[in-house]
Amino acid sequence: MRALCPNRGCSALHDLDSHELGETFVCARCGALLGVEAGGLRLYAARAPWPDDPEPTEEPPPMPPPPLTHADRSSSTTILLFSLLFGLGAVLVILFLFLPVIDQTALMRHRARVKEGEAKLRQKERELLGEHYVAPPRRFEDRFKDKIDGKPPEPPSDQVIKEVQEARKVWKKQRDKLEEEEDLMDIANGRAMYPYTWGMLFGFLFLAVSSVGFLSLGPGRAYRVVGAVVLIVQVLLIFVVYLFGSFGLRWSALFR
C-alpha cells in the first residue's frame, strides 16, 4: 500500500509491504524517522540523525584580550598628554580671543553712557525752554533769536535760563568724569593686548604640537582628521594675519 509521510509539511509517498510492519526508516525527503504500523506510518522523530553528522561539540570559551605591553601603555599615555595639551590650547585660544572683545564692549557701553547723558540734557532743555529751544549745534545765546509767526518770541525768564545753565554745568562735570574714565579704560585695553597676544600665541603653539602628535601617533582616523584640520586652519590664519599685517604696515608707512 501507499502511505503519506506524517511529518508536517512533507508530501512524500511511501510504498509499504505487509512484511515491513514494525520496521523503521528515514523519509528520503524530510529526514523524519518513521515507523510502519498496520494503519500506516507513525512519526517517531521530525528528523533522524544522519550517520555522517558530526557530534555536537561545545564552543570554546572566548579568549581573553592580550595584556597591554609597555609600548601600548606608553602610546596611551602619550595620546592622553597630547589630548590634555590640545584641550589647554583650545581653552587659551578661546579665552584670549574673547577677552579683547569683552573689553571693547565695556568701552562701547561707557561711550553709550555719554550719549545717554547728552540726550537727557537735550530733553531737559526742551522741557524748560519750550518753543525757544533750538537743537544743537547752535550756540546757547542764539536759541532765543528765532521768530515765531513773524514776531519775536518772548525771551525765557531768568529762572529758566538759570536752570538750563545749572543743568549744563552739572552735566559738564559728569561728562568730564566719564571722558576721563573712558580714556583710562582705553589705555588699560591697549596695555592688556600684550598679555592677550602672548596667551593667544601659547594657545596656538599647544594646538600645533598636539595636532602633530595626533597625526603621527593617533590611534584612530578621528585623531588624525582633527590634527590635520587644526593644522590647516592655523596655517591659513597665520597667512592671513601676516598678509594683512604687512599690508597695514606698508599703508601706514606710505601716508606717514
Residue frames relative to the residue before (quaternion, step in Angstrom):
aa qw qx qy qz dx dy dz
M 1.0000 0.0000 0.0000 0.0000 0.00 0.00 0.00
R 0.3955 -0.6929 0.5513 0.2439 3.58 -1.30 0.30
A 0.0436 -0.7968 0.6025 -0.0150 3.56 -0.94 0.92
L 0.4291 -0.6955 0.5268 0.2339 3.53 -1.16 0.82
C 0.5348 -0.6218 0.4629 0.3364 3.57 -1.02 0.79
P 0.3758 -0.7626 0.4789 0.2187 3.64 -0.71 1.00
N 0.4904 0.6554 -0.4480 0.3594 3.62 1.20 -0.11
R 0.4907 -0.6831 0.4542 0.2938 3.56 -0.83 1.03
G 0.7970 0.2701 -0.2301 0.4888 3.52 -0.92 1.00
C 0.6643 0.4592 -0.3110 0.5011 3.59 1.21 -0.12
S 0.1437 -0.8111 0.5650 0.0474 3.60 -0.87 0.95
A 0.3250 0.7640 -0.5042 0.2377 3.56 1.12 0.56
L 0.2590 -0.7428 0.6010 0.1413 3.58 -1.12 0.78
H 0.1325 -0.7958 0.5898 0.0359 3.54 -0.94 0.94
D 0.3402 -0.7167 0.5750 0.2000 3.56 -1.06 0.87
L 0.0939 -0.8160 0.5703 -0.0024 3.57 -0.67 1.15
D 0.2105 -0.7472 0.6178 0.1250 3.53 -1.14 0.74
S 0.6289 -0.5684 0.3856 0.3644 3.55 -1.21 0.49
H 0.6572 0.5102 -0.3274 0.4480 3.61 1.08 -0.57
E 0.6144 0.5599 -0.3484 0.4333 3.66 1.26 -0.11
L 0.3694 0.7422 -0.4924 0.2651 3.61 1.24 0.11
G 0.8016 0.2698 -0.2305 0.4811 3.55 -0.97 0.95
E 0.5927 0.5628 -0.3733 0.4389 3.58 1.24 -0.16
T 0.2666 -0.7368 0.5988 0.1657 3.55 -1.30 0.42
F 0.0232 0.7746 -0.6316 0.0215 3.55 -1.22 0.58
V 0.4677 -0.6624 0.5184 0.2716 3.53 -1.33 0.26
C 0.4599 -0.6681 0.5117 0.2834 3.55 -0.93 0.92
A 0.4411 -0.7249 0.4712 0.2407 3.53 -0.82 1.05
R 0.6909 0.4850 -0.2923 0.4494 3.59 1.14 -0.50
C 0.8246 0.2225 -0.1022 0.5099 3.61 0.69 -1.03
G 0.4555 -0.7113 0.4364 0.3101 3.61 1.21 -0.22
A 0.4321 0.6987 -0.4738 0.3171 3.64 1.17 0.32
L 0.4237 -0.6733 0.5451 0.2646 3.57 -1.19 0.63
L 0.0672 -0.8202 0.5668 -0.0395 3.55 -0.57 1.28
G 0.1958 -0.7594 0.6085 0.1214 3.55 -1.26 0.56
V 0.3855 -0.7184 0.5354 0.2206 3.56 -1.02 0.84
E 0.0036 0.7822 -0.6216 0.0421 3.56 -0.80 1.09
A 0.7012 -0.4688 0.3193 0.4319 3.55 -1.28 0.15
G 0.7343 0.4221 -0.2431 0.4729 3.56 0.99 -0.69
G 0.7634 -0.2832 0.1975 0.5459 3.59 1.20 -0.10
L 0.7066 -0.4171 0.3457 0.4552 3.55 -1.07 -0.84
R 0.1834 -0.7618 0.6141 0.0941 3.53 -1.15 0.72
L 0.3603 -0.7366 0.5371 0.1980 3.57 -0.96 0.93
Y 0.1696 -0.7959 0.5773 0.0678 3.55 -0.69 1.16
A 0.7869 -0.0478 0.0609 0.6123 3.62 1.00 -0.77
A 0.5494 -0.6400 0.4213 0.3333 3.55 -0.99 0.86
R 0.7872 -0.0331 0.0207 0.6154 3.58 1.09 -0.66
A 0.3037 -0.7532 0.5583 0.1698 3.53 -0.77 1.00
P 0.5078 -0.6416 0.4609 0.3436 3.59 -1.00 0.64
W 0.4022 -0.7084 0.5283 0.2392 3.52 -0.91 0.94
P 0.6101 -0.5891 0.3759 0.3733 3.57 -1.08 0.62
D 0.7445 0.4080 -0.2303 0.4756 3.55 1.01 -0.74
D 0.4008 0.7079 -0.4911 0.3115 3.60 1.22 0.26
P 0.4190 -0.6987 0.5036 0.2875 3.60 -0.86 0.84
E 0.5287 -0.6232 0.4725 0.3300 3.51 -1.10 0.66
P 0.5164 -0.6481 0.4499 0.3330 3.58 -0.96 0.81
T 0.1408 -0.7808 0.6070 0.0455 3.48 -0.99 0.95
E 0.5179 -0.6362 0.4770 0.3154 3.53 -1.13 0.60
E 0.4882 -0.6552 0.4922 0.3003 3.53 -1.05 0.82
P 0.4754 -0.6714 0.4760 0.3109 3.57 -0.91 0.82
P 0.5502 -0.6092 0.4422 0.3615 3.62 -1.03 0.62
P 0.5816 -0.5927 0.4123 0.3748 3.59 -1.07 0.63
M 0.4884 -0.6661 0.4880 0.2822 3.49 -1.07 0.83
P 0.4505 -0.6743 0.4992 0.3052 3.62 -0.89 0.77
P 0.5760 -0.5892 0.4211 0.3791 3.61 -1.09 0.60
P 0.5461 -0.6250 0.4346 0.3496 3.55 -1.03 0.70
P 0.5346 -0.6326 0.4398 0.3472 3.61 -0.97 0.67
L 0.5518 -0.6163 0.4560 0.3284 3.52 -1.17 0.68
T 0.3378 -0.7339 0.5564 0.1942 3.51 -0.96 0.90
H 0.6909 -0.4578 0.3475 0.4385 3.55 -1.30 0.11
A 0.6383 0.5236 -0.3342 0.4546 3.60 1.03 -0.72
D 0.6452 0.5111 -0.3325 0.4604 3.59 1.01 -0.80
R 0.6541 0.5038 -0.3241 0.4618 3.60 0.94 -0.82
S 0.6459 0.5146 -0.3255 0.4605 3.59 0.97 -0.79
S 0.6527 0.5093 -0.3180 0.4621 3.58 0.99 -0.83
S 0.6514 0.5064 -0.3232 0.4635 3.61 0.96 -0.81
T 0.6525 0.5060 -0.3177 0.4661 3.59 0.97 -0.81
T 0.6450 0.5223 -0.3191 0.4576 3.59 1.01 -0.79
I 0.6556 0.4984 -0.3134 0.4729 3.58 0.93 -0.85
L 0.6332 0.5252 -0.3336 0.4603 3.58 1.02 -0.75
L 0.6561 0.4990 -0.3181 0.4684 3.60 0.96 -0.81
F 0.6533 0.4974 -0.3192 0.4732 3.59 0.97 -0.81
S 0.6328 0.5249 -0.3392 0.4571 3.61 1.02 -0.70
L 0.6510 0.4987 -0.3123 0.4796 3.59 0.98 -0.84
L 0.6483 0.5088 -0.3157 0.4703 3.58 1.01 -0.80
F 0.6318 0.5258 -0.3266 0.4666 3.57 1.05 -0.74
G 0.6649 0.4974 -0.3058 0.4659 3.59 0.94 -0.86
L 0.6439 0.5144 -0.3236 0.4648 3.60 1.00 -0.81
G 0.6579 0.5060 -0.3125 0.4620 3.57 0.95 -0.82
A 0.6468 0.5137 -0.3260 0.4598 3.59 0.98 -0.80
V 0.6468 0.5146 -0.3220 0.4616 3.59 0.99 -0.81
L 0.6600 0.5039 -0.3152 0.4596 3.61 0.94 -0.85
V 0.6563 0.5091 -0.3221 0.4542 3.59 0.92 -0.85
I 0.6785 0.4791 -0.3022 0.4678 3.59 0.87 -0.90
L 0.6544 0.5322 -0.3167 0.4338 3.59 0.95 -0.90
F 0.7690 0.3628 -0.2004 0.4867 3.58 0.73 -1.06
L 0.5485 0.5629 -0.4149 0.4583 3.57 1.27 0.09
F 0.7654 0.3760 -0.2005 0.4823 3.58 0.96 -0.84
L 0.5278 0.6322 -0.4290 0.3711 3.64 1.12 -0.32
P 0.6674 0.4640 -0.3347 0.4767 3.69 0.84 -0.74
V 0.6187 0.5367 -0.3512 0.4537 3.60 1.06 -0.67
I 0.6458 0.5115 -0.3163 0.4704 3.59 1.00 -0.81
D 0.6418 0.5173 -0.3274 0.4618 3.59 1.00 -0.80
Q 0.6691 0.4945 -0.3071 0.4620 3.58 0.94 -0.82
T 0.6486 0.4996 -0.3324 0.4682 3.59 0.99 -0.71
A 0.6122 0.5293 -0.3541 0.4687 3.60 1.10 -0.62
L 0.6476 0.5051 -0.3149 0.4757 3.59 1.02 -0.79
M 0.6448 0.5114 -0.3208 0.4689 3.59 1.00 -0.77
R 0.6310 0.5170 -0.3381 0.4693 3.58 1.03 -0.69
H 0.6380 0.5158 -0.3308 0.4663 3.60 1.02 -0.73
R 0.6523 0.4967 -0.3186 0.4758 3.59 0.98 -0.76
A 0.6167 0.5420 -0.3504 0.4506 3.57 1.09 -0.64
R 0.5977 0.5557 -0.3639 0.4490 3.60 1.12 -0.58
V 0.6264 0.5223 -0.3382 0.4694 3.61 1.06 -0.71
K 0.6666 0.4854 -0.3071 0.4751 3.59 0.91 -0.86
E 0.6252 0.5333 -0.3403 0.4572 3.57 1.05 -0.72
G 0.6478 0.5129 -0.3179 0.4650 3.60 1.01 -0.78
E 0.6361 0.5152 -0.3314 0.4692 3.59 1.00 -0.77
A 0.6646 0.5017 -0.3142 0.4560 3.59 0.93 -0.85
K 0.6484 0.5062 -0.3274 0.4650 3.61 0.98 -0.76
L 0.6321 0.5254 -0.3368 0.4594 3.62 1.03 -0.75
R 0.6588 0.4948 -0.3178 0.4691 3.60 0.93 -0.84
Q 0.6382 0.5224 -0.3339 0.4565 3.58 0.99 -0.73
K 0.6614 0.4973 -0.3117 0.4670 3.60 0.97 -0.80
E 0.6366 0.5124 -0.3302 0.4724 3.61 1.01 -0.77
R 0.6475 0.5169 -0.3302 0.4523 3.57 1.00 -0.79
E 0.6558 0.5021 -0.3169 0.4663 3.58 1.04 -0.73
L 0.7017 0.4701 -0.2772 0.4581 3.62 0.97 -0.80
L 0.7626 0.3993 -0.2102 0.4634 3.59 0.84 -0.96
G 0.2691 -0.7930 0.5114 0.1928 3.58 1.14 -0.52
E 0.8469 -0.0815 0.0845 0.5187 3.56 -0.78 -1.09
H 0.6199 0.5502 -0.3549 0.4326 3.60 1.16 -0.27
Y 0.5424 0.6366 -0.4084 0.3659 3.56 1.22 -0.22
V 0.0295 -0.7513 0.6593 0.0001 3.54 -1.04 0.91
A 0.4735 -0.7025 0.4517 0.2796 3.55 -0.74 1.06
P 0.5979 -0.5503 0.4337 0.3892 3.59 -1.16 0.52
P 0.5991 0.0091 -0.7715 -0.2140 1.69 -2.43 0.49
R 0.3405 0.7437 -0.5190 0.2481 3.64 1.10 0.43
R 0.5789 -0.6098 0.4181 0.3439 3.56 -1.14 0.63
F 0.6432 -0.5497 0.3751 0.3788 3.51 -1.23 0.53
E 0.6691 0.5094 -0.3092 0.4442 3.58 0.98 -0.80
D 0.6822 0.5013 -0.2929 0.4444 3.60 1.11 -0.61
R 0.5134 0.6744 -0.4221 0.3216 3.61 1.18 -0.07
F 0.7149 0.4427 -0.2515 0.4791 3.59 1.21 -0.30
K 0.5569 0.6442 -0.3738 0.3676 3.61 1.25 0.16
D 0.5133 0.6425 -0.4311 0.3712 3.63 1.24 -0.12
K 0.3366 -0.7176 0.5726 0.2094 3.51 -1.24 0.49
I 0.1873 -0.7621 0.6114 0.1012 3.54 -1.07 0.75
D 0.8302 -0.0240 -0.0550 0.5542 3.58 -0.72 1.20
G 0.7069 -0.4829 0.2664 0.4428 3.59 0.98 0.79
K 0.6896 0.4214 -0.2798 0.5182 3.58 1.26 -0.03
P 0.4963 -0.6421 0.4750 0.3403 3.59 -0.96 0.71
P 0.4345 -0.7049 0.4879 0.2761 3.60 -0.79 0.93
E 0.5868 -0.5554 0.4568 0.3721 3.45 -1.29 0.47
P 0.4427 -0.6923 0.4860 0.2976 3.61 -0.81 0.90
P 0.5522 -0.6066 0.4400 0.3654 3.59 -1.07 0.59
S 0.6006 -0.5819 0.4132 0.3606 3.50 -1.20 0.51
D 0.6475 -0.5274 0.3819 0.3960 3.51 -1.28 0.40
Q 0.6104 0.5610 -0.3516 0.4348 3.57 1.11 -0.67
V 0.6508 0.5083 -0.3123 0.4696 3.58 1.01 -0.85
I 0.6597 0.5011 -0.3130 0.4644 3.56 0.92 -0.92
K 0.6400 0.5255 -0.3257 0.4563 3.57 1.00 -0.77
E 0.6531 0.5080 -0.3156 0.4646 3.61 0.98 -0.82
V 0.6452 0.5140 -0.3231 0.4638 3.56 1.01 -0.82
Q 0.6684 0.4956 -0.3016 0.4654 3.56 0.90 -0.91
E 0.6402 0.5143 -0.3290 0.4662 3.60 1.03 -0.75
A 0.6444 0.5156 -0.3260 0.4611 3.59 0.99 -0.81
R 0.6618 0.4978 -0.3100 0.4669 3.56 0.99 -0.82
K 0.6381 0.5245 -0.3343 0.4539 3.58 1.05 -0.74
V 0.6509 0.5048 -0.3197 0.4683 3.60 0.97 -0.84
W 0.6742 0.4922 -0.3050 0.4584 3.56 0.92 -0.88
K 0.6087 0.5556 -0.3644 0.4335 3.61 1.04 -0.68
K 0.6458 0.5029 -0.3281 0.4716 3.60 0.99 -0.76
Q 0.6623 0.4974 -0.3105 0.4664 3.57 0.95 -0.87
R 0.6642 0.5071 -0.3136 0.4510 3.58 0.95 -0.84
D 0.6289 0.5255 -0.3426 0.4593 3.59 0.99 -0.75
K 0.6564 0.5018 -0.3141 0.4677 3.57 0.99 -0.80
L 0.6608 0.5050 -0.3068 0.4628 3.59 0.97 -0.87
E 0.6602 0.4999 -0.3105 0.4667 3.58 0.98 -0.80
E 0.6252 0.5195 -0.3403 0.4727 3.57 1.08 -0.67
E 0.6493 0.4995 -0.3124 0.4810 3.59 0.99 -0.81
E 0.6305 0.5347 -0.3307 0.4551 3.57 1.06 -0.74
D 0.6420 0.5109 -0.3243 0.4708 3.58 0.99 -0.77
L 0.6534 0.5063 -0.3158 0.4658 3.59 0.97 -0.81
M 0.6478 0.5072 -0.3186 0.4707 3.58 1.00 -0.78
D 0.6399 0.5217 -0.3250 0.4612 3.57 1.01 -0.79
I 0.6480 0.5030 -0.3153 0.4772 3.60 1.01 -0.80
A 0.6579 0.5078 -0.3133 0.4595 3.59 0.95 -0.86
N 0.6405 0.5178 -0.3290 0.4620 3.60 1.01 -0.75
G 0.6551 0.5108 -0.3162 0.4582 3.57 1.01 -0.78
R 0.6642 0.4882 -0.3042 0.4774 3.59 1.02 -0.77
A 0.6540 0.5285 -0.3194 0.4370 3.59 1.06 -0.69
M 0.5488 0.6289 -0.4073 0.3707 3.61 1.14 -0.39
Y 0.5871 0.5854 -0.3779 0.4121 3.61 1.12 -0.52
P 0.7152 0.3864 -0.2823 0.5094 3.68 0.72 -0.86
Y 0.5892 0.5644 -0.3822 0.4338 3.61 1.06 -0.57
T 0.6651 0.5042 -0.3080 0.4567 3.58 0.94 -0.85
W 0.6536 0.4964 -0.3187 0.4741 3.59 0.98 -0.80
G 0.6421 0.5185 -0.3275 0.4601 3.60 0.97 -0.76
M 0.6437 0.5046 -0.3160 0.4808 3.58 1.02 -0.78
L 0.6353 0.5342 -0.3279 0.4511 3.58 1.01 -0.81
F 0.6716 0.4784 -0.3030 0.4778 3.61 0.89 -0.88
G 0.6218 0.5399 -0.3452 0.4503 3.58 1.03 -0.70
F 0.6678 0.4815 -0.2990 0.4826 3.59 0.96 -0.85
L 0.6335 0.5240 -0.3405 0.4562 3.61 1.01 -0.71
F 0.6480 0.5061 -0.3186 0.4716 3.59 0.94 -0.85
L 0.6568 0.5037 -0.3137 0.4653 3.59 0.95 -0.82
A 0.6579 0.5125 -0.3168 0.4518 3.59 0.98 -0.82
V 0.6669 0.4964 -0.3096 0.4615 3.60 0.89 -0.89
S 0.6835 0.4735 -0.2953 0.4706 3.59 0.87 -0.89
S 0.6316 0.5260 -0.3431 0.4547 3.63 1.04 -0.64
V 0.6302 0.5056 -0.3316 0.4870 3.59 1.02 -0.74
G 0.6372 0.5196 -0.3260 0.4667 3.60 1.02 -0.74
F 0.6408 0.5096 -0.3281 0.4712 3.60 1.00 -0.75
L 0.6619 0.5119 -0.3168 0.4466 3.59 0.96 -0.80
S 0.7524 0.4067 -0.2221 0.4681 3.59 0.92 -0.83
L 0.8192 0.2201 -0.0854 0.5227 3.61 0.96 -0.82
G 0.3727 0.7560 -0.4797 0.2438 3.60 1.22 0.15
P 0.4116 -0.7433 0.4674 0.2441 3.61 -0.75 0.98
G 0.7998 0.1894 -0.0991 0.5609 3.59 1.17 -0.41
R 0.6884 -0.4835 0.3452 0.4161 3.52 -1.35 0.17
A 0.6054 0.5799 -0.3692 0.4012 3.59 1.02 -0.71
Y 0.6400 0.5172 -0.3325 0.4609 3.61 0.97 -0.81
R 0.6881 0.4853 -0.2962 0.4510 3.57 0.86 -0.91
V 0.6348 0.5201 -0.3382 0.4607 3.59 1.03 -0.72
V 0.6475 0.5085 -0.3210 0.4681 3.60 0.94 -0.86
G 0.6627 0.5100 -0.3115 0.4513 3.60 0.90 -0.88
A 0.6693 0.4963 -0.3069 0.4600 3.59 0.94 -0.87
V 0.6632 0.5069 -0.3176 0.4499 3.61 0.90 -0.87
V 0.6661 0.5011 -0.3126 0.4555 3.60 0.89 -0.89
L 0.6529 0.5086 -0.3222 0.4595 3.60 0.94 -0.80
I 0.6513 0.5081 -0.3237 0.4614 3.61 0.93 -0.85
V 0.6580 0.5025 -0.3168 0.4628 3.60 0.92 -0.87
Q 0.6524 0.5125 -0.3250 0.4540 3.61 0.95 -0.78
V 0.6453 0.5091 -0.3276 0.4659 3.59 0.95 -0.82
L 0.6559 0.5043 -0.3162 0.4642 3.60 0.96 -0.82
L 0.6540 0.5079 -0.3196 0.4607 3.60 0.96 -0.81
I 0.6458 0.5125 -0.3249 0.4634 3.57 0.96 -0.83
F 0.6467 0.5166 -0.3192 0.4615 3.58 0.99 -0.82
V 0.6714 0.4935 -0.3058 0.4606 3.58 0.91 -0.91
V 0.6607 0.5046 -0.3133 0.4591 3.60 0.91 -0.89
Y 0.6620 0.4960 -0.3124 0.4671 3.59 0.95 -0.85
L 0.6529 0.5262 -0.3211 0.4401 3.58 0.95 -0.89
F 0.7273 0.4163 -0.2540 0.4829 3.58 0.75 -1.00
G 0.6224 0.5401 -0.3542 0.4421 3.61 1.07 -0.62
S 0.6797 0.4675 -0.2939 0.4828 3.59 0.90 -0.87
F 0.6311 0.5220 -0.3414 0.4612 3.59 1.05 -0.70
G 0.6585 0.5078 -0.3158 0.4569 3.59 1.00 -0.81
L 0.6424 0.5165 -0.3280 0.4614 3.60 1.02 -0.75
R 0.6636 0.4913 -0.3104 0.4712 3.58 0.94 -0.80
W 0.6439 0.5230 -0.3217 0.4565 3.60 1.00 -0.80
S 0.6800 0.4723 -0.3022 0.4725 3.58 0.92 -0.85
A 0.6445 0.5110 -0.3288 0.4641 3.61 1.04 -0.70
L 0.6340 0.5442 -0.3400 0.4317 3.57 1.10 -0.65
F 0.7763 0.3175 -0.1733 0.5162 3.59 0.97 -0.80
R 0.4061 0.7089 -0.4861 0.3103 3.59 1.17 0.35
